[in-house]
Amino acid sequence: MFKKLRKMICLVRCDTSDRTTVAQWNRTGMTPIGFDADAAALAMNLKRIARLRSWLSDPALKKLVPLIRKLPIAPKLHAQVTEQLQSPNASIQTS
């Protein structure tokens, strides 16, 4: 029965701009998605989860992942640029 549960994907709709909430859901093994997520975003999340599971089925990665203590944080500028690139109203003039 537990093998079947490990194959199940659990998504939770929440305010993804709240880092504390996202971290809490991630710790439980659930994948947080935004309240405004549409079908395309849902499909993208499911594909990402499947890809990660595939990568983590590699025995070498299974040994390596528990040894990682801290990952670098992406710079705030990167997040802002990415957000602008995804926006239909993006402008080079945005500050």
N, CA, C and O atoms as CSV, one atom per row, in Angstrom:
chain,resi,resn,atom,element,x,y,z
A,1,MET,N,N,0.813,-1.194,0.000
A,1,MET,CA,C,0.000,0.000,0.000
A,1,MET,C,C,0.861,1.265,0.000
A,1,MET,O,O,0.548,2.222,-0.709
A,2,PHE,N,N,1.941,1.282,0.787
A,2,PHE,CA,C,2.773,2.480,0.870
A,2,PHE,C,C,3.471,2.776,-0.447
A,2,PHE,O,O,3.733,3.939,-0.753
A,3,LYS,N,N,3.781,1.740,-1.241
A,3,LYS,CA,C,4.392,1.988,-2.547
A,3,LYS,C,C,3.435,2.781,-3.422
A,3,LYS,O,O,3.862,3.672,-4.156
A,4,LYS,N,N,2.157,2.471,-3.354
A,4,LYS,CA,C,1.168,3.212,-4.129
A,4,LYS,C,C,1.086,4.652,-3.655
A,4,LYS,O,O,0.944,5.561,-4.473
A,5,LEU,N,N,1.171,4.879,-2.352
A,5,LEU,CA,C,1.092,6.233,-1.822
A,5,LEU,C,C,2.268,7.069,-2.278
A,5,LEU,O,O,2.116,8.267,-2.514
A,6,ARG,N,N,3.434,6.467,-2.406
A,6,ARG,CA,C,4.606,7.222,-2.852
A,6,ARG,C,C,4.470,7.683,-4.305
A,6,ARG,O,O,5.110,8.651,-4.716
A,7,LYS,N,N,3.642,6.992,-5.072
A,7,LYS,CA,C,3.433,7.365,-6.460
A,7,LYS,C,C,2.384,8.469,-6.591
A,7,LYS,O,O,2.267,9.093,-7.645
A,8,MET,N,N,1.638,8.704,-5.543
A,8,MET,CA,C,0.594,9.707,-5.582
A,8,MET,C,C,1.208,11.106,-5.511
A,8,MET,O,O,2.176,11.333,-4.786
A,9,ILE,N,N,0.640,12.026,-6.262
A,9,ILE,CA,C,1.087,13.415,-6.244
A,9,ILE,C,C,0.036,14.225,-5.501
A,9,ILE,O,O,-1.146,14.189,-5.844
A,10,CYS,N,N,0.473,14.956,-4.482
A,10,CYS,CA,C,-0.442,15.780,-3.693
A,10,CYS,C,C,-0.146,17.252,-3.947
A,10,CYS,O,O,0.966,17.725,-3.713
A,11,LEU,N,N,-1.150,17.963,-4.427
A,11,LEU,CA,C,-1.035,19.401,-4.667
A,11,LEU,C,C,-1.943,20.117,-3.682
A,11,LEU,O,O,-3.006,19.614,-3.319
A,12,VAL,N,N,-1.515,21.290,-3.257
A,12,VAL,CA,C,-2.349,22.094,-2.362
A,12,VAL,C,C,-2.362,23.522,-2.903
A,12,VAL,O,O,-1.318,24.089,-3.225
A,13,ARG,N,N,-3.551,24.087,-2.998
A,13,ARG,CA,C,-3.674,25.476,-3.452
A,13,ARG,C,C,-3.477,26.386,-2.258
A,13,ARG,O,O,-4.122,26.225,-1.222
A,14,CYS,N,N,-2.573,27.348,-2.418
A,14,CYS,CA,C,-2.281,28.268,-1.329
A,14,CYS,C,C,-1.678,29.551,-1.885
A,14,CYS,O,O,-1.457,29.677,-3.089
A,15,ASP,N,N,-1.420,30.483,-1.005
A,15,ASP,CA,C,-0.771,31.739,-1.379
A,15,ASP,C,C,0.715,31.457,-1.538
A,15,ASP,O,O,1.445,31.382,-0.550
A,16,THR,N,N,1.162,31.301,-2.773
A,16,THR,CA,C,2.554,30.924,-3.009
A,16,THR,C,C,3.530,32.084,-2.812
A,16,THR,O,O,4.745,31.892,-2.862
A,17,SER,N,N,3.001,33.278,-2.590
A,17,SER,CA,C,3.908,34.398,-2.292
A,17,SER,C,C,4.311,34.400,-0.818
A,17,SER,O,O,5.223,35.127,-0.425
A,18,ASP,N,N,3.639,33.596,-0.008
A,18,ASP,CA,C,3.957,33.479,1.415
A,18,ASP,C,C,4.961,32.337,1.586
A,18,ASP,O,O,4.591,31.163,1.573
A,19,ARG,N,N,6.229,32.697,1.744
A,19,ARG,CA,C,7.293,31.692,1.801
A,19,ARG,C,C,7.141,30.726,2.973
A,19,ARG,O,O,7.496,29.553,2.861
A,20,THR,N,N,6.623,31.206,4.078
A,20,THR,CA,C,6.444,30.348,5.247
A,20,THR,C,C,5.429,29.253,4.949
A,20,THR,O,O,5.648,28.086,5.276
A,21,THR,N,N,4.323,29.635,4.330
A,21,THR,CA,C,3.286,28.667,3.983
A,21,THR,C,C,3.817,27.648,2.982
A,21,THR,O,O,3.589,26.447,3.129
A,22,VAL,N,N,4.520,28.128,1.973
A,22,VAL,CA,C,5.083,27.229,0.958
A,22,VAL,C,C,6.045,26.243,1.613
A,22,VAL,O,O,6.009,25.049,1.313
A,23,ALA,N,N,6.894,26.726,2.495
A,23,ALA,CA,C,7.860,25.856,3.183
A,23,ALA,C,C,7.149,24.803,4.027
A,23,ALA,O,O,7.568,23.646,4.065
A,24,GLN,N,N,6.076,25.205,4.702
A,24,GLN,CA,C,5.318,24.251,5.523
A,24,GLN,C,C,4.723,23.141,4.664
A,24,GLN,O,O,4.801,21.966,5.022
A,25,TRP,N,N,4.129,23.510,3.534
A,25,TRP,CA,C,3.542,22.492,2.657
A,25,TRP,C,C,4.622,21.618,2.048
A,25,TRP,O,O,4.430,20.409,1.919
A,26,ASN,N,N,5.738,22.191,1.674
A,26,ASN,CA,C,6.826,21.397,1.096
A,26,ASN,C,C,7.339,20.356,2.081
A,26,ASN,O,O,7.651,19.229,1.697
A,27,ARG,N,N,7.425,20.739,3.361
A,27,ARG,CA,C,7.909,19.793,4.376
A,27,ARG,C,C,6.986,18.593,4.511
A,27,ARG,O,O,7.442,17.515,4.893
A,28,THR,N,N,5.706,18.748,4.210
A,28,THR,CA,C,4.763,17.637,4.330
A,28,THR,C,C,4.742,16.751,3.093
A,28,THR,O,O,4.056,15.729,3.061
A,29,GLY,N,N,5.510,17.156,2.060
A,29,GLY,CA,C,5.555,16.372,0.839
A,29,GLY,C,C,4.517,16.797,-0.182
A,29,GLY,O,O,4.380,16.176,-1.236
A,30,MET,N,N,3.794,17.844,0.130
A,30,MET,CA,C,2.790,18.344,-0.814
A,30,MET,C,C,3.416,19.437,-1.675
A,30,MET,O,O,4.369,20.100,-1.264
A,31,THR,N,N,2.872,19.610,-2.859
A,31,THR,CA,C,3.363,20.629,-3.775
A,31,THR,C,C,2.394,21.800,-3.775
A,31,THR,O,O,1.253,21.659,-4.217
A,32,PRO,N,N,2.833,22.955,-3.286
A,32,PRO,CA,C,1.946,24.123,-3.284
A,32,PRO,C,C,1.821,24.730,-4.677
A,32,PRO,O,O,2.811,24.873,-5.394
A,33,ILE,N,N,0.605,25.083,-5.047
A,33,ILE,CA,C,0.364,25.807,-6.291
A,33,ILE,C,C,-0.508,27.012,-5.959
A,33,ILE,O,O,-1.297,26.978,-5.015
A,34,GLY,N,N,-0.362,28.050,-6.726
A,34,GLY,CA,C,-1.081,29.293,-6.462
A,34,GLY,C,C,-2.579,29.177,-6.705
A,34,GLY,O,O,-3.041,28.336,-7.475
A,35,PHE,N,N,-3.315,30.037,-6.034
A,35,PHE,CA,C,-4.762,30.070,-6.200
A,35,PHE,C,C,-5.145,30.394,-7.641
A,35,PHE,O,O,-6.198,29.975,-8.121
A,36,ASP,N,N,-4.286,31.139,-8.321
A,36,ASP,CA,C,-4.591,31.566,-9.679
A,36,ASP,C,C,-4.068,30.601,-10.741
A,36,ASP,O,O,-4.097,30.924,-11.929
A,37,ALA,N,N,-3.592,29.427,-10.337
A,37,ALA,CA,C,-3.028,28.466,-11.284
A,37,ALA,C,C,-4.114,27.947,-12.225
A,37,ALA,O,O,-5.190,27.533,-11.793
A,38,ASP,N,N,-3.804,27.982,-13.518
A,38,ASP,CA,C,-4.742,27.476,-14.513
A,38,ASP,C,C,-4.336,26.053,-14.917
A,38,ASP,O,O,-3.420,25.478,-14.328
A,39,ALA,N,N,-5.008,25.495,-15.909
A,39,ALA,CA,C,-4.729,24.124,-16.345
A,39,ALA,C,C,-3.296,23.973,-16.836
A,39,ALA,O,O,-2.663,22.947,-16.588
A,40,ALA,N,N,-2.777,24.986,-17.533
A,40,ALA,CA,C,-1.398,24.913,-18.028
A,40,ALA,C,C,-0.403,24.865,-16.870
A,40,ALA,O,O,0.566,24.107,-16.913
A,41,ALA,N,N,-0.641,25.670,-15.837
A,41,ALA,CA,C,0.243,25.670,-14.665
A,41,ALA,C,C,0.161,24.337,-13.931
A,41,ALA,O,O,1.173,23.824,-13.453
A,42,LEU,N,N,-1.028,23.785,-13.842
A,42,LEU,CA,C,-1.199,22.485,-13.195
A,42,LEU,C,C,-0.428,21.414,-13.969
A,42,LEU,O,O,0.283,20.604,-13.373
A,43,ALA,N,N,-0.570,21.413,-15.295
A,43,ALA,CA,C,0.144,20.438,-16.123
A,43,ALA,C,C,1.655,20.599,-15.980
A,43,ALA,O,O,2.382,19.609,-15.897
A,44,MET,N,N,2.129,21.848,-15.950
A,44,MET,CA,C,3.557,22.117,-15.793
A,44,MET,C,C,4.069,21.559,-14.458
A,44,MET,O,O,5.139,20.953,-14.404
A,45,ASN,N,N,3.301,21.767,-13.385
A,45,ASN,CA,C,3.697,21.253,-12.071
A,45,ASN,C,C,3.744,19.731,-12.060
A,45,ASN,O,O,4.666,19.145,-11.494
A,46,LEU,N,N,2.769,19.094,-12.673
A,46,LEU,CA,C,2.742,17.631,-12.709
A,46,LEU,C,C,3.933,17.086,-13.502
A,46,LEU,O,O,4.537,16.090,-13.106
A,47,LYS,N,N,4.270,17.735,-14.616
A,47,LYS,CA,C,5.431,17.307,-15.406
A,47,LYS,C,C,6.721,17.499,-14.621
A,47,LYS,O,O,7.610,16.650,-14.668
A,48,ARG,N,N,6.826,18.623,-13.893
A,48,ARG,CA,C,8.024,18.891,-13.094
A,48,ARG,C,C,8.191,17.842,-12.005
A,48,ARG,O,O,9.296,17.357,-11.762
A,49,ILE,N,N,7.089,17.497,-11.354
A,49,ILE,CA,C,7.141,16.482,-10.294
A,49,ILE,C,C,7.565,15.134,-10.871
A,49,ILE,O,O,8.400,14.444,-10.285
A,50,ALA,N,N,6.997,14.757,-12.011
A,50,ALA,CA,C,7.360,13.482,-12.648
A,50,ALA,C,C,8.835,13.468,-13.025
A,50,ALA,O,O,9.513,12.455,-12.856
A,51,ARG,N,N,9.336,14.603,-13.543
A,51,ARG,CA,C,10.750,14.708,-13.925
A,51,ARG,C,C,11.656,14.569,-12.703
A,51,ARG,O,O,12.662,13.862,-12.748
A,52,LEU,N,N,11.296,15.247,-11.611
A,52,LEU,CA,C,12.091,15.149,-10.382
A,52,LEU,C,C,12.102,13.729,-9.844
A,52,LEU,O,O,13.141,13.230,-9.413
A,53,ARG,N,N,10.955,13.084,-9.868
A,53,ARG,CA,C,10.899,11.695,-9.392
A,53,ARG,C,C,11.768,10.792,-10.241
A,53,ARG,O,O,12.420,9.881,-9.729
A,54,SER,N,N,11.776,11.043,-11.530
A,54,SER,CA,C,12.616,10.244,-12.432
A,54,SER,C,C,14.089,10.442,-12.095
A,54,SER,O,O,14.844,9.475,-11.993
A,55,TRP,N,N,14.494,11.695,-11.922
A,55,TRP,CA,C,15.887,11.983,-11.572
A,55,TRP,C,C,16.262,11.355,-10.242
A,55,TRP,O,O,17.347,10.792,-10.095
A,56,LEU,N,N,15.366,11.452,-9.282
A,56,LEU,CA,C,15.686,10.956,-7.944
A,56,LEU,C,C,15.614,9.436,-7.835
A,56,LEU,O,O,15.935,8.873,-6.789
A,57,SER,N,N,15.198,8.775,-8.901
A,57,SER,CA,C,15.220,7.311,-8.875
A,57,SER,C,C,16.624,6.786,-9.169
A,57,SER,O,O,16.890,5.596,-9.002
A,58,ASP,N,N,17.517,7.664,-9.603
A,58,ASP,CA,C,18.911,7.312,-9.867
A,58,ASP,C,C,19.602,7.040,-8.523
A,58,ASP,O,O,19.609,7.911,-7.653
A,59,PRO,N,N,20.180,5.847,-8.340
A,59,PRO,CA,C,20.824,5.502,-7.065
A,59,PRO,C,C,21.914,6.487,-6.624
A,59,PRO,O,O,22.051,6.763,-5.432
A,60,ALA,N,N,22.687,7.014,-7.578
A,60,ALA,CA,C,23.749,7.961,-7.221
A,60,ALA,C,C,23.156,9.235,-6.637
A,60,ALA,O,O,23.684,9.774,-5.664
A,61,LEU,N,N,22.062,9.722,-7.224
A,61,LEU,CA,C,21.414,10.923,-6.696
A,61,LEU,C,C,20.764,10.663,-5.346
A,61,LEU,O,O,20.746,11.542,-4.485
A,62,LYS,N,N,20.234,9.466,-5.159
A,62,LYS,CA,C,19.639,9.116,-3.866
A,62,LYS,C,C,20.664,9.229,-2.740
A,62,LYS,O,O,20.324,9.608,-1.619
A,63,LYS,N,N,21.913,8.900,-3.043
A,63,LYS,CA,C,22.972,9.008,-2.037
A,63,LYS,C,C,23.422,10.455,-1.844
A,63,LYS,O,O,23.772,10.861,-0.736
A,64,LEU,N,N,23.410,11.223,-2.925
A,64,LEU,CA,C,23.916,12.593,-2.893
A,64,LEU,C,C,22.947,13.581,-2.238
A,64,LEU,O,O,23.374,14.430,-1.455
A,65,VAL,N,N,21.681,13.484,-2.538
A,65,VAL,CA,C,20.700,14.469,-2.064
A,65,VAL,C,C,20.690,14.622,-0.534
A,65,VAL,O,O,20.647,15.757,-0.060
A,66,PRO,N,N,20.728,13.554,0.253
A,66,PRO,CA,C,20.722,13.749,1.709
A,66,PRO,C,C,21.954,14.483,2.245
A,66,PRO,O,O,21.925,15.001,3.361
A,67,LEU,N,N,23.026,14.530,1.468
A,67,LEU,CA,C,24.248,15.199,1.905
A,67,LEU,C,C,24.199,16.712,1.691
A,67,LEU,O,O,25.014,17.445,2.251
A,68,ILE,N,N,23.252,17.176,0.889
A,68,ILE,CA,C,23.138,18.607,0.615
A,68,ILE,C,C,22.486,19.280,1.815
A,68,ILE,O,O,21.374,18.925,2.206
A,69,ARG,N,N,23.169,20.235,2.385
A,69,ARG,CA,C,22.665,20.924,3.577
A,69,ARG,C,C,21.992,22.250,3.250
A,69,ARG,O,O,21.013,22.632,3.892
A,70,LYS,N,N,22.520,22.950,2.249
A,70,LYS,CA,C,21.987,24.273,1.952
A,70,LYS,C,C,22.167,24.569,0.470
A,70,LYS,O,O,23.236,24.335,-0.095
A,71,LEU,N,N,21.116,25.084,-0.152
A,71,LEU,CA,C,21.193,25.473,-1.551
A,71,LEU,C,C,21.273,26.992,-1.647
A,71,LEU,O,O,20.716,27.699,-0.807
A,72,PRO,N,N,21.956,27.492,-2.658
A,72,PRO,CA,C,22.017,28.955,-2.808
A,72,PRO,C,C,20.643,29.509,-3.187
A,72,PRO,O,O,19.842,28.833,-3.833
A,73,ILE,N,N,20.393,30.728,-2.781
A,73,ILE,CA,C,19.136,31.404,-3.082
A,73,ILE,C,C,19.327,32.224,-4.349
A,73,ILE,O,O,20.332,32.915,-4.517
A,74,ALA,N,N,18.345,32.133,-5.236
A,74,ALA,CA,C,18.414,32.933,-6.473
A,74,ALA,C,C,18.296,34.402,-6.104
A,74,ALA,O,O,17.509,34.760,-5.228
A,75,PRO,N,N,19.070,35.255,-6.762
A,75,PRO,CA,C,18.991,36.688,-6.473
A,75,PRO,C,C,17.594,37.243,-6.754
A,75,PRO,O,O,16.885,36.751,-7.632
A,76,LYS,N,N,17.214,38.264,-6.003
A,76,LYS,CA,C,15.902,38.884,-6.157
A,76,LYS,C,C,15.724,39.417,-7.582
A,76,LYS,O,O,14.630,39.358,-8.141
A,77,LEU,N,N,16.792,39.930,-8.152
A,77,LEU,CA,C,16.730,40.463,-9.511
A,77,LEU,C,C,16.328,39.378,-10.510
A,77,LEU,O,O,15.574,39.634,-11.448
A,78,HIS,N,N,16.833,38.180,-10.301
A,78,HIS,CA,C,16.475,37.064,-11.188
A,78,HIS,C,C,14.970,36.828,-11.154
A,78,HIS,O,O,14.347,36.650,-12.201
A,79,ALA,N,N,14.390,36.824,-9.976
A,79,ALA,CA,C,12.947,36.618,-9.840
A,79,ALA,C,C,12.167,37.740,-10.522
A,79,ALA,O,O,11.150,37.488,-11.169
A,80,GLN,N,N,12.643,38.974,-10.376
A,80,GLN,CA,C,11.955,40.113,-11.001
A,80,GLN,C,C,12.026,40.034,-12.520
A,80,GLN,O,O,11.033,40.291,-13.201
A,81,VAL,N,N,13.187,39.682,-13.055
A,81,VAL,CA,C,13.337,39.573,-14.506
A,81,VAL,C,C,12.469,38.436,-15.037
A,81,VAL,O,O,11.798,38.588,-16.058
A,82,THR,N,N,12.482,37.311,-14.354
A,82,THR,CA,C,11.671,36.170,-14.770
A,82,THR,C,C,10.193,36.537,-14.777
A,82,THR,O,O,9.465,36.187,-15.706
A,83,GLU,N,N,9.757,37.238,-13.746
A,83,GLU,CA,C,8.357,37.662,-13.665
A,83,GLU,C,C,8.001,38.573,-14.840
A,83,GLU,O,O,6.931,38.432,-15.433
A,84,GLN,N,N,8.883,39.497,-15.175
A,84,GLN,CA,C,8.628,40.408,-16.298
A,84,GLN,C,C,8.598,39.647,-17.628
A,84,GLN,O,O,7.778,39.946,-18.496
A,85,LEU,N,N,9.484,38.674,-17.784
A,85,LEU,CA,C,9.513,37.901,-19.019
A,85,LEU,C,C,8.239,37.089,-19.213
A,85,LEU,O,O,7.833,36.829,-20.346
A,86,GLN,N,N,7.609,36.690,-18.116
A,86,GLN,CA,C,6.381,35.900,-18.200
A,86,GLN,C,C,5.132,36.773,-18.282
A,86,GLN,O,O,4.046,36.271,-18.571
A,87,SER,N,N,5.269,38.030,-18.038
A,87,SER,CA,C,4.125,38.936,-18.047
A,87,SER,C,C,3.752,39.337,-19.471
A,87,SER,O,O,4.625,39.655,-20.279
A,88,PRO,N,N,2.441,39.322,-19.783
A,88,PRO,CA,C,2.019,39.758,-21.120
A,88,PRO,C,C,2.204,41.264,-21.310
A,88,PRO,O,O,2.238,41.744,-22.444
A,89,ASN,N,N,2.326,42.018,-20.204
A,89,ASN,CA,C,2.488,43.462,-20.255
A,89,ASN,C,C,3.918,43.900,-19.925
A,89,ASN,O,O,4.137,45.027,-19.482
A,90,ALA,N,N,4.875,43.020,-20.140
A,90,ALA,CA,C,6.272,43.323,-19.792
A,90,ALA,C,C,6.780,44.519,-20.576
A,90,ALA,O,O,6.378,44.766,-21.713
A,91,SER,N,N,7.665,45.243,-19.938
A,91,SER,CA,C,8.245,46.423,-20.577
A,91,SER,C,C,9.712,46.545,-20.171
A,91,SER,O,O,10.085,46.220,-19.044
A,92,ILE,N,N,10.515,47.005,-21.081
A,92,ILE,CA,C,11.928,47.233,-20.814
A,92,ILE,C,C,12.076,48.403,-19.834
A,92,ILE,O,O,13.110,48.540,-19.179
A,93,GLN,N,N,11.052,49.234,-19.738
A,93,GLN,CA,C,11.073,50.413,-18.890
A,93,GLN,C,C,10.762,50.095,-17.421
A,93,GLN,O,O,10.906,50.967,-16.564
A,94,THR,N,N,10.344,48.879,-17.121
A,94,THR,CA,C,9.998,48.523,-15.750
A,94,THR,C,C,11.207,48.647,-14.852
A,94,THR,O,O,12.298,48.184,-15.186
A,95,SER,N,N,11.001,49.282,-13.701
A,95,SER,CA,C,12.136,49.449,-12.778
A,95,SER,C,C,12.108,48.393,-11.701
A,95,SER,O,O,12.983,48.372,-10.834
